[in-house]
Amino acid sequence: MHEGAIIHSIFETAKTIKEKENLKEISKIKIIVGQMHQVVEEIMFMYFDFMKKEYEGFENSELKIENINIKILCNHCGKTSEINEPVFVCPHCGSMETEIIAGNELHIASLEGMQNS
């Protein structure tokens, strides 16, 4: 399960931002996750709730996940398509000459927090 490693990395990055921005606590972390990462949201939330107790200023934070579907560009016919499964065949012309243009994202989109006084 790679969800635990992803959440750990999210906390480490958010902790660095929290310190740099002089924030007292973080109330919300919104992440963007592309479908290519094949994460299970329930497991992400489970790890988040478990790990947030280990990070000062994150104890009451919540996680929001925005999923990005896989989108491909066909290098043969030039059309873009959203696909549900990681099968990289153009649904328009059947070509396998495609490239992923969306769905491989994984990053923090935003943090909400309270400044130190």
The first five atom37 places (N, CA, C, CB, O) and aatype in JSON, in Angstrom:
{
  "aatype": [12, 8, 6, 7, 0, 9, 9, 8, 15, 9, 13, 6, 16, 0, 11, 16, 9, 11, 6, 11, 6, 2, 10, 11, 6, 9, 15, 11, 9, 11, 9, 9, 19, 7, 5, 12, 8, 5, 19, 19, 6, 6, 9, 12, 13, 12, 18, 13, 3, 13, 12, 11, 11, 6, 18, 6, 7, 13, 6, 2, 15, 6, 10, 11, 9, 6, 2, 9, 2, 9, 11, 9, 10, 4, 2, 8, 4, 7, 11, 16, 15, 6, 9, 2, 6, 14, 19, 13, 19, 4, 14, 8, 4, 7, 15, 12, 6, 16, 6, 9, 9, 0, 7, 2, 6, 10, 8, 9, 0, 15, 10, 6, 7, 12, 5, 2, 15],
  "atom_mask": [
    [1, 1, 1, 1, 1],
    [1, 1, 1, 1, 1],
    [1, 1, 1, 1, 1],
    [1, 1, 1, 0, 1],
    [1, 1, 1, 1, 1],
    [1, 1, 1, 1, 1],
    [1, 1, 1, 1, 1],
    [1, 1, 1, 1, 1],
    [1, 1, 1, 1, 1],
    [1, 1, 1, 1, 1],
    [1, 1, 1, 1, 1],
    [1, 1, 1, 1, 1],
    [1, 1, 1, 1, 1],
    [1, 1, 1, 1, 1],
    [1, 1, 1, 1, 1],
    [1, 1, 1, 1, 1],
    [1, 1, 1, 1, 1],
    [1, 1, 1, 1, 1],
    [1, 1, 1, 1, 1],
    [1, 1, 1, 1, 1],
    [1, 1, 1, 1, 1],
    [1, 1, 1, 1, 1],
    [1, 1, 1, 1, 1],
    [1, 1, 1, 1, 1],
    [1, 1, 1, 1, 1],
    [1, 1, 1, 1, 1],
    [1, 1, 1, 1, 1],
    [1, 1, 1, 1, 1],
    [1, 1, 1, 1, 1],
    [1, 1, 1, 1, 1],
    [1, 1, 1, 1, 1],
    [1, 1, 1, 1, 1],
    [1, 1, 1, 1, 1],
    [1, 1, 1, 0, 1],
    [1, 1, 1, 1, 1],
    [1, 1, 1, 1, 1],
    [1, 1, 1, 1, 1],
    [1, 1, 1, 1, 1],
    [1, 1, 1, 1, 1],
    [1, 1, 1, 1, 1],
    [1, 1, 1, 1, 1],
    [1, 1, 1, 1, 1],
    [1, 1, 1, 1, 1],
    [1, 1, 1, 1, 1],
    [1, 1, 1, 1, 1],
    [1, 1, 1, 1, 1],
    [1, 1, 1, 1, 1],
    [1, 1, 1, 1, 1],
    [1, 1, 1, 1, 1],
    [1, 1, 1, 1, 1],
    [1, 1, 1, 1, 1],
    [1, 1, 1, 1, 1],
    [1, 1, 1, 1, 1],
    [1, 1, 1, 1, 1],
    [1, 1, 1, 1, 1],
    [1, 1, 1, 1, 1],
    [1, 1, 1, 0, 1],
    [1, 1, 1, 1, 1],
    [1, 1, 1, 1, 1],
    [1, 1, 1, 1, 1],
    [1, 1, 1, 1, 1],
    [1, 1, 1, 1, 1],
    [1, 1, 1, 1, 1],
    [1, 1, 1, 1, 1],
    [1, 1, 1, 1, 1],
    [1, 1, 1, 1, 1],
    [1, 1, 1, 1, 1],
    [1, 1, 1, 1, 1],
    [1, 1, 1, 1, 1],
    [1, 1, 1, 1, 1],
    [1, 1, 1, 1, 1],
    [1, 1, 1, 1, 1],
    [1, 1, 1, 1, 1],
    [1, 1, 1, 1, 1],
    [1, 1, 1, 1, 1],
    [1, 1, 1, 1, 1],
    [1, 1, 1, 1, 1],
    [1, 1, 1, 0, 1],
    [1, 1, 1, 1, 1],
    [1, 1, 1, 1, 1],
    [1, 1, 1, 1, 1],
    [1, 1, 1, 1, 1],
    [1, 1, 1, 1, 1],
    [1, 1, 1, 1, 1],
    [1, 1, 1, 1, 1],
    [1, 1, 1, 1, 1],
    [1, 1, 1, 1, 1],
    [1, 1, 1, 1, 1],
    [1, 1, 1, 1, 1],
    [1, 1, 1, 1, 1],
    [1, 1, 1, 1, 1],
    [1, 1, 1, 1, 1],
    [1, 1, 1, 1, 1],
    [1, 1, 1, 0, 1],
    [1, 1, 1, 1, 1],
    [1, 1, 1, 1, 1],
    [1, 1, 1, 1, 1],
    [1, 1, 1, 1, 1],
    [1, 1, 1, 1, 1],
    [1, 1, 1, 1, 1],
    [1, 1, 1, 1, 1],
    [1, 1, 1, 1, 1],
    [1, 1, 1, 0, 1],
    [1, 1, 1, 1, 1],
    [1, 1, 1, 1, 1],
    [1, 1, 1, 1, 1],
    [1, 1, 1, 1, 1],
    [1, 1, 1, 1, 1],
    [1, 1, 1, 1, 1],
    [1, 1, 1, 1, 1],
    [1, 1, 1, 1, 1],
    [1, 1, 1, 1, 1],
    [1, 1, 1, 0, 1],
    [1, 1, 1, 1, 1],
    [1, 1, 1, 1, 1],
    [1, 1, 1, 1, 1],
    [1, 1, 1, 1, 1]
  ],
  "atom_positions": [
    [[0.84, -1.19, 0.0], [0.0, 0.0, 0.0], [0.88, 1.24, 0.0], [-0.95, 0.01, 1.22], [1.59, 1.51, 0.97]],
    [[0.82, 1.97, -1.08], [1.63, 3.17, -1.2], [0.93, 4.4, -0.65], [2.01, 3.4, -2.64], [1.52, 5.48, -0.6]],
    [[-0.32, 4.26, -0.25], [-1.07, 5.4, 0.29], [-0.4, 5.98, 1.54], [-2.5, 4.98, 0.62], [-0.37, 7.19, 1.72]],
    [[0.13, 5.11, 2.4], [0.8, 5.58, 3.6], [2.02, 6.43, 3.29], [0.0, 0.0, 0.0], [2.24, 7.45, 3.93]],
    [[2.8, 6.01, 2.31], [3.98, 6.78, 1.91], [3.57, 8.12, 1.3], [4.84, 5.98, 0.9], [4.24, 9.14, 1.52]],
    [[2.5, 8.12, 0.54], [2.01, 9.38, -0.06], [1.57, 10.34, 1.03], [0.84, 9.11, -1.03], [1.95, 11.51, 1.01]],
    [[0.78, 9.86, 1.98], [0.3, 10.73, 3.06], [1.46, 11.23, 3.91], [-0.72, 9.98, 3.94], [1.48, 12.39, 4.31]],
    [[2.43, 10.37, 4.19], [3.62, 10.8, 4.95], [4.32, 11.95, 4.21], [4.59, 9.61, 5.16], [4.7, 12.94, 4.83]],
    [[4.5, 11.8, 2.92], [5.14, 12.84, 2.11], [4.33, 14.13, 2.12], [5.34, 12.35, 0.68], [4.89, 15.23, 2.18]],
    [[3.01, 14.01, 2.05], [2.12, 15.18, 2.11], [2.33, 15.92, 3.43], [0.62, 14.77, 1.94], [2.46, 17.14, 3.45]],
    [[2.36, 15.18, 4.54], [2.57, 15.81, 5.84], [3.94, 16.48, 5.94], [2.42, 14.78, 6.95], [4.04, 17.58, 6.46]],
    [[4.97, 15.83, 5.45], [6.31, 16.42, 5.51], [6.38, 17.71, 4.7], [7.36, 15.41, 5.0], [6.97, 18.7, 5.15]],
    [[5.78, 17.71, 3.53], [5.76, 18.92, 2.7], [4.92, 20.01, 3.36], [5.2, 18.6, 1.29], [5.34, 21.17, 3.41]],
    [[3.75, 19.64, 3.87], [2.88, 20.62, 4.54], [3.53, 21.18, 5.79], [1.53, 19.97, 4.89], [3.37, 22.36, 6.11]],
    [[4.27, 20.35, 6.51], [4.99, 20.81, 7.71], [6.03, 21.87, 7.33], [5.67, 19.61, 8.42], [6.16, 22.87, 8.02]],
    [[6.75, 21.65, 6.25], [7.74, 22.62, 5.78], [7.06, 23.94, 5.41], [8.51, 22.07, 4.56], [7.56, 25.01, 5.76]],
    [[5.94, 23.86, 4.71], [5.19, 25.07, 4.34], [4.68, 25.77, 5.59], [4.01, 24.72, 3.39], [4.76, 27.0, 5.69]],
    [[4.15, 25.0, 6.53], [3.63, 25.56, 7.79], [4.71, 26.36, 8.51], [3.1, 24.44, 8.71], [4.46, 27.47, 8.99]],
    [[5.9, 25.8, 8.59], [7.0, 26.48, 9.28], [7.46, 27.71, 8.5], [8.17, 25.52, 9.48], [7.7, 28.76, 9.09]],
    [[7.57, 27.58, 7.19], [8.02, 28.69, 6.35], [7.05, 29.87, 6.4], [8.2, 28.22, 4.91], [7.45, 31.03, 6.42]],
    [[5.75, 29.55, 6.41], [4.72, 30.6, 6.42], [4.32, 31.04, 7.83], [3.48, 30.11, 5.68], [3.42, 31.86, 8.0]],
    [[5.0, 30.49, 8.84], [4.74, 30.83, 10.24], [3.27, 30.6, 10.62], [5.13, 32.28, 10.5], [2.63, 31.46, 11.22]],
    [[2.76, 29.43, 10.27], [1.39, 29.08, 10.61], [1.35, 28.31, 11.92], [0.74, 28.25, 9.48], [2.2, 27.46, 12.18]],
    [[0.35, 28.61, 12.72], [0.19, 27.93, 14.01], [-0.39, 26.53, 13.8], [-0.72, 28.75, 14.95], [0.07, 25.56, 14.4]],
    [[-1.41, 26.45, 12.96], [-2.03, 25.16, 12.69], [-2.59, 25.13, 11.27], [-3.13, 24.86, 13.71], [-2.85, 26.16, 10.66]],
    [[-2.77, 23.93, 10.78], [-3.33, 23.71, 9.45], [-4.71, 23.09, 9.65], [-2.41, 22.78, 8.57], [-4.86, 22.07, 10.33]],
    [[-5.72, 23.71, 9.04], [-7.09, 23.2, 9.19], [-7.51, 22.31, 8.02], [-8.05, 24.34, 9.33], [-8.36, 21.43, 8.18]],
    [[-6.93, 22.55, 6.84], [-7.33, 21.77, 5.67], [-6.16, 21.63, 4.7], [-8.53, 22.41, 4.97], [-5.43, 22.58, 4.45]],
    [[-6.01, 20.43, 4.17], [-5.03, 20.16, 3.12], [-5.81, 19.6, 1.93], [-3.9, 19.16, 3.6], [-6.5, 18.59, 2.05]],
    [[-5.69, 20.28, 0.8], [-6.34, 19.78, -0.42], [-5.25, 19.26, -1.34], [-7.19, 20.91, -1.12], [-4.28, 19.95, -1.64]],
    [[-5.42, 18.02, -1.79], [-4.44, 17.43, -2.7], [-5.1, 17.07, -4.03], [-3.79, 16.19, -2.06], [-6.3, 16.78, -4.1]],
    [[-4.29, 17.08, -5.06], [-4.7, 16.67, -6.4], [-4.06, 15.3, -6.64], [-4.26, 17.72, -7.51], [-2.85, 15.13, -6.49]],
    [[-4.88, 14.32, -7.02], [-4.38, 12.97, -7.26], [-4.89, 12.47, -8.61], [-4.8, 12.01, -6.12], [-6.1, 12.35, -8.82]],
    [[-3.96, 12.19, -9.49], [-4.32, 11.63, -10.79], [-4.66, 10.15, -10.67], [0.0, 0.0, 0.0], [-4.1, 9.43, -9.85]],
    [[-5.57, 9.73, -11.52], [-6.04, 8.34, -11.51], [-4.92, 7.33, -11.76], [-7.13, 8.16, -12.56], [-5.02, 6.18, -11.35]],
    [[-3.85, 7.77, -12.43], [-2.72, 6.88, -12.69], [-2.09, 6.34, -11.4], [-1.66, 7.6, -13.51], [-1.49, 5.27, -11.41]],
    [[-2.22, 7.07, -10.31], [-1.63, 6.64, -9.04], [-2.42, 5.52, -8.38], [-1.51, 7.82, -8.1], [-1.93, 4.88, -7.45]],
    [[-3.63, 5.3, -8.83], [-4.48, 4.21, -8.35], [-4.54, 4.13, -6.83], [-3.99, 2.9, -8.9], [-4.38, 3.06, -6.24]],
    [[-4.78, 5.28, -6.2], [-4.91, 5.29, -4.74], [-6.35, 4.95, -4.35], [-4.49, 6.67, -4.16], [-7.29, 5.2, -5.1]],
    [[-6.48, 4.4, -3.17], [-7.79, 4.1, -2.61], [-8.08, 5.21, -1.6], [-7.85, 2.66, -1.94], [-7.39, 5.33, -0.58]],
    [[-9.1, 6.02, -1.89], [-9.38, 7.19, -1.04], [-9.6, 6.82, 0.42], [-10.58, 7.93, -1.57], [-9.11, 7.51, 1.31]],
    [[-10.34, 5.76, 0.67], [-10.62, 5.37, 2.06], [-9.33, 5.1, 2.82], [-11.52, 4.12, 2.08], [-9.21, 5.43, 4.0]],
    [[-8.37, 4.49, 2.15], [-7.08, 4.22, 2.8], [-6.3, 5.52, 3.0], [-6.25, 3.22, 1.96], [-5.62, 5.68, 4.01]],
    [[-6.4, 6.44, 2.04], [-5.74, 7.75, 2.18], [-6.29, 8.46, 3.42], [-5.95, 8.62, 0.9], [-5.52, 8.99, 4.22]],
    [[-7.61, 8.48, 3.57], [-8.23, 9.14, 4.73], [-7.85, 8.44, 6.03], [-9.76, 9.17, 4.57], [-7.62, 9.09, 7.05]],
    [[-7.77, 7.12, 6.01], [-7.39, 6.36, 7.2], [-5.97, 6.73, 7.64], [-7.49, 4.84, 6.94], [-5.74, 7.02, 8.82]],
    [[-5.03, 6.72, 6.69], [-3.65, 7.1, 7.02], [-3.57, 8.56, 7.47], [-2.73, 6.87, 5.81], [-2.83, 8.88, 8.4]],
    [[-4.32, 9.43, 6.82], [-4.31, 10.84, 7.19], [-4.74, 11.01, 8.64], [-5.23, 11.66, 6.25], [-4.07, 11.68, 9.43]],
    [[-5.88, 10.39, 9.0], [-6.39, 10.51, 10.37], [-5.43, 9.91, 11.39], [-7.75, 9.84, 10.49], [-5.32, 10.41, 12.51]],
    [[-4.74, 8.85, 11.02], [-3.76, 8.23, 11.91], [-2.52, 9.11, 12.07], [-3.36, 6.85, 11.39], [-2.06, 9.33, 13.19]],
    [[-1.99, 9.6, 10.96], [-0.72, 10.35, 11.0], [-0.85, 11.78, 11.51], [-0.12, 10.37, 9.64], [0.11, 12.33, 12.04]],
    [[-2.02, 12.39, 11.36], [-2.14, 13.8, 11.76], [-1.9, 14.0, 13.25], [-3.52, 14.32, 11.39], [-1.54, 15.1, 13.67]],
    [[-2.08, 12.98, 14.04], [-1.83, 13.06, 15.48], [-0.35, 13.19, 15.79], [-2.4, 11.83, 16.19], [0.03, 13.64, 16.87]],
    [[0.49, 12.8, 14.84], [1.94, 12.82, 15.02], [2.58, 14.16, 14.65], [2.58, 11.72, 14.21], [3.76, 14.38, 14.9]],
    [[1.8, 15.06, 14.04], [2.33, 16.33, 13.56], [1.67, 17.48, 14.31], [2.11, 16.48, 12.03], [0.46, 17.67, 14.25]],
    [[2.5, 18.25, 15.01], [2.0, 19.38, 15.78], [1.36, 20.41, 14.85], [3.14, 20.03, 16.59], [1.94, 20.81, 13.84]],
    [[0.15, 20.83, 15.22], [-0.57, 21.81, 14.43], [-1.44, 21.21, 13.34], [0.0, 0.0, 0.0], [-2.1, 21.94, 12.59]],
    [[-1.45, 19.9, 13.24], [-2.26, 19.21, 12.23], [-3.36, 18.35, 12.87], [-1.37, 18.34, 11.34], [-4.13, 17.7, 12.16]],
    [[-3.43, 18.33, 14.18], [-4.32, 17.42, 14.89], [-5.79, 17.55, 14.47], [-4.2, 17.65, 16.37], [-6.52, 16.56, 14.46]],
    [[-6.22, 18.76, 14.13], [-7.62, 18.99, 13.76], [-7.8, 19.22, 12.26], [-8.16, 20.19, 14.52], [-8.86, 19.69, 11.83]],
    [[-6.81, 18.91, 11.49], [-6.88, 19.17, 10.05], [-7.72, 18.12, 9.33], [-5.48, 19.22, 9.45], [-7.91, 17.0, 9.82]],
    [[-8.21, 18.51, 8.16], [-8.97, 17.58, 7.33], [-8.33, 17.51, 5.95], [-10.45, 18.0, 7.23], [-7.66, 18.44, 5.5]],
    [[-8.56, 16.4, 5.3], [-8.02, 16.15, 3.97], [-9.12, 16.23, 2.94], [-7.32, 14.78, 3.92], [-10.2, 15.65, 3.11]],
    [[-8.86, 16.94, 1.87], [-9.75, 16.99, 0.7], [-8.95, 16.44, -0.48], [-10.28, 18.45, 0.41], [-7.8, 16.82, -0.68]],
    [[-9.57, 15.57, -1.25], [-8.91, 14.97, -2.4], [-9.68, 15.32, -3.66], [-8.79, 13.43, -2.24], [-10.88, 15.08, -3.76]],
    [[-8.96, 15.88, -4.63], [-9.54, 16.13, -5.96], [-8.91, 15.13, -6.92], [-9.31, 17.61, -6.44], [-7.69, 15.11, -7.11]],
    [[-9.75, 14.31, -7.52], [-9.27, 13.3, -8.45], [-9.23, 13.85, -9.87], [-10.15, 12.05, -8.39], [-10.12, 14.57, -10.3]],
    [[-8.18, 13.49, -10.59], [-8.03, 13.88, -11.99], [-8.06, 12.61, -12.84], [-6.69, 14.68, -12.22], [-7.25, 11.7, -12.65]],
    [[-9.0, 12.56, -13.76], [-9.11, 11.41, -14.65], [-7.96, 11.38, -15.65], [-10.45, 11.42, -15.39], [-7.33, 12.4, -15.93]],
    [[-7.72, 10.21, -16.19], [-6.67, 10.05, -17.19], [-7.17, 10.6, -18.52], [-6.25, 8.55, -17.34], [-8.26, 10.27, -18.98]],
    [[-6.34, 11.44, -19.11], [-6.64, 11.99, -20.44], [-5.43, 11.72, -21.32], [-6.98, 13.54, -20.37], [-4.29, 11.92, -20.91]],
    [[-5.71, 11.27, -22.54], [-4.62, 10.97, -23.48], [-4.77, 11.82, -24.74], [-4.6, 9.47, -23.84], [-5.86, 12.25, -25.1]],
    [[-3.65, 12.03, -25.38], [-3.59, 12.69, -26.68], [-3.11, 11.65, -27.68], [-2.65, 13.95, -26.67], [-2.08, 11.0, -27.47]],
    [[-3.86, 11.5, -28.76], [-3.46, 10.56, -29.8], [-2.52, 11.26, -30.77], [-4.71, 9.99, -30.55], [-2.87, 12.28, -31.36]],
    [[-1.33, 10.72, -30.92], [-0.36, 11.29, -31.84], [-0.66, 10.93, -33.29], [1.04, 10.83, -31.47], [-0.02, 11.44, -34.21]],
    [[-1.62, 10.04, -33.49], [-1.98, 9.63, -34.85], [-3.1, 10.53, -35.41], [-2.43, 8.15, -34.86], [-2.96, 11.1, -36.49]],
    [[-4.22, 10.64, -34.67], [-5.35, 11.44, -35.18], [-5.45, 12.82, -34.54], [-6.65, 10.69, -34.95], [-6.21, 13.66, -35.01]],
    [[-4.67, 13.06, -33.46], [-4.64, 14.37, -32.83], [-5.76, 14.65, -31.84], [0.0, 0.0, 0.0], [-5.84, 15.76, -31.31]],
    [[-6.63, 13.68, -31.57], [-7.75, 13.9, -30.66], [-7.35, 13.58, -29.23], [-8.96, 13.05, -31.08], [-6.47, 12.75, -28.98]],
    [[-8.01, 14.26, -28.29], [-7.81, 13.97, -26.87], [-9.01, 13.18, -26.38], [-7.61, 15.28, -26.04], [-10.13, 13.36, -26.85]],
    [[-8.76, 12.31, -25.42], [-9.82, 11.47, -24.87], [-9.58, 11.25, -23.39], [-9.88, 10.12, -25.62], [-8.45, 11.12, -22.94]],
    [[-10.68, 11.2, -22.65], [-10.62, 10.81, -21.25], [-10.88, 9.31, -21.21], [-11.65, 11.62, -20.37], [-11.84, 8.82, -21.81]],
    [[-10.03, 8.6, -20.5], [-10.19, 7.15, -20.42], [-10.38, 6.73, -18.97], [-8.97, 6.42, -21.03], [-9.87, 7.38, -18.06]],
    [[-11.12, 5.66, -18.76], [-11.42, 5.2, -17.41], [-10.42, 4.18, -16.89], [-12.79, 4.61, -17.36], [-10.25, 4.04, -15.68]],
    [[-9.77, 3.49, -17.78], [-8.8, 2.48, -17.38], [-7.46, 2.82, -18.03], [-9.27, 1.06, -17.78], [-7.42, 3.42, -19.1]],
    [[-6.38, 2.43, -17.39], [-5.07, 2.72, -17.99], [-4.76, 1.82, -19.19], [-3.97, 2.56, -16.94], [-3.79, 1.07, -19.19]],
    [[-5.61, 1.93, -20.21], [-5.39, 1.26, -21.49], [-5.24, 2.39, -22.5], [-6.6, 0.26, -21.88], [-6.21, 3.08, -22.83]],
    [[-4.04, 2.57, -22.99], [-3.71, 3.77, -23.74], [-3.9, 3.59, -25.24], [-2.29, 4.17, -23.46], [-2.97, 3.75, -26.03]],
    [[-5.13, 3.26, -25.62], [-5.5, 3.1, -27.02], [-6.51, 4.2, -27.33], [-6.09, 1.67, -27.31], [-7.47, 4.39, -26.59]],
    [[-6.3, 4.91, -28.42], [-7.2, 5.98, -28.81], [-8.58, 5.39, -29.14], [-6.64, 6.77, -30.03], [-8.69, 4.52, -30.0]],
    [[-9.63, 5.87, -28.45], [-10.96, 5.35, -28.74], [-11.52, 5.84, -30.08], [-11.91, 5.74, -27.63], [-12.53, 5.32, -30.57]],
    [[-10.87, 6.83, -30.68], [-11.34, 7.38, -31.96], [-10.79, 6.61, -33.15], [-10.95, 8.83, -32.07], [-11.53, 6.31, -34.09]],
    [[-9.49, 6.3, -33.12], [-8.88, 5.66, -34.3], [-8.22, 4.32, -34.0], [-7.87, 6.59, -34.91], [-7.79, 3.63, -34.92]],
    [[-8.12, 3.95, -32.71], [-7.53, 2.68, -32.34], [-6.01, 2.67, -32.24], [0.0, 0.0, 0.0], [-5.41, 1.63, -31.99]],
    [[-5.39, 3.82, -32.45], [-3.93, 3.91, -32.4], [-3.42, 3.75, -30.97], [-3.46, 5.24, -32.99], [-4.07, 4.17, -30.01]],
    [[-2.25, 3.13, -30.86], [-1.58, 3.03, -29.56], [-0.52, 4.13, -29.41], [-0.93, 1.65, -29.4], [0.21, 4.16, -28.42]],
    [[-0.44, 5.02, -30.38], [0.5, 6.14, -30.35], [-0.12, 7.28, -29.55], [0.88, 6.61, -31.79], [-0.55, 8.28, -30.11]],
    [[-0.16, 7.11, -28.24], [-0.79, 8.1, -27.38], [0.18, 8.55, -26.3], [-2.07, 7.54, -26.75], [1.18, 7.89, -26.01]],
    [[-0.14, 9.68, -25.71], [0.63, 10.16, -24.56], [-0.35, 10.66, -23.5], [1.64, 11.28, -24.96], [-1.41, 11.2, -23.82]],
    [[0.04, 10.48, -22.25], [-0.79, 10.92, -21.13], [-0.64, 12.43, -20.98], [-0.41, 10.18, -19.81], [0.48, 12.94, -20.87]],
    [[-1.76, 13.14, -20.98], [-1.7, 14.6, -20.78], [-2.37, 15.02, -19.47], [-2.37, 15.31, -21.96], [-2.26, 16.18, -19.08]],
    [[-3.05, 14.11, -18.8], [-3.63, 14.38, -17.48], [-3.85, 13.05, -16.78], [-4.97, 15.19, -17.6], [-4.03, 12.01, -17.41]],
    [[-3.84, 13.11, -15.46], [-4.1, 11.92, -14.67], [-2.9, 11.36, -13.95], [0.0, 0.0, 0.0], [-3.0, 10.35, -13.26]],
    [[-1.75, 12.03, -14.09], [-0.54, 11.57, -13.41], [-0.12, 12.55, -12.31], [0.6, 11.4, -14.42], [0.98, 12.45, -11.77]],
    [[-1.0, 13.48, -11.98], [-0.69, 14.51, -10.99], [-0.7, 13.93, -9.57], [-1.69, 15.67, -11.09], [-1.41, 12.96, -9.28]],
    [[0.09, 14.52, -8.72], [0.08, 14.2, -7.29], [0.79, 15.33, -6.57], [0.76, 12.81, -7.0], [2.02, 15.38, -6.53]],
    [[0.01, 16.26, -5.99], [0.61, 17.38, -5.28], [-0.41, 18.06, -4.36], [1.16, 18.4, -6.28], [-1.61, 17.83, -4.45]],
    [[0.12, 18.88, -3.48], [-0.73, 19.69, -2.61], [-1.25, 20.86, -3.44], [0.04, 20.2, -1.34], [-0.47, 21.6, -4.05]],
    [[-2.57, 21.02, -3.47], [-3.18, 22.14, -4.2], [-3.29, 23.36, -3.3], [-4.57, 21.74, -4.74], [-3.07, 24.49, -3.74]],
    [[-3.64, 23.14, -2.03], [-3.78, 24.27, -1.11], [-3.73, 23.8, 0.34], [-5.09, 25.02, -1.39], [-4.0, 22.65, 0.66]],
    [[-3.38, 24.75, 1.18], [-3.39, 24.56, 2.63], [-4.19, 25.7, 3.23], [-1.94, 24.5, 3.23], [-4.08, 26.84, 2.79]],
    [[-4.99, 25.4, 4.23], [-5.66, 26.44, 4.99], [-5.17, 26.34, 6.42], [-7.23, 26.31, 4.91], [-5.1, 25.25, 6.99]],
    [[-4.84, 27.48, 6.99], [-4.31, 27.46, 8.34], [-4.46, 28.78, 9.04], [0.0, 0.0, 0.0], [-4.99, 29.74, 8.49]],
    [[-3.99, 28.81, 10.29], [-4.08, 30.0, 11.11], [-2.67, 30.5, 11.41], [-4.86, 29.73, 12.42], [-1.79, 29.72, 11.79]],
    [[-2.46, 31.8, 11.23], [-1.16, 32.42, 11.49], [-0.85, 32.41, 12.98], [-1.13, 33.86, 10.95], [-1.75, 32.46, 13.81]],
    [[0.43, 32.35, 13.3], [0.87, 32.56, 14.67], [0.63, 34.02, 15.04], [2.37, 32.18, 14.85], [0.76, 34.9, 14.19]],
    [[0.29, 34.25, 16.29], [0.06, 35.65, 16.7], [1.31, 36.29, 17.23], [-1.02, 35.72, 17.74], [1.28, 37.46, 17.62]]
  ]
}
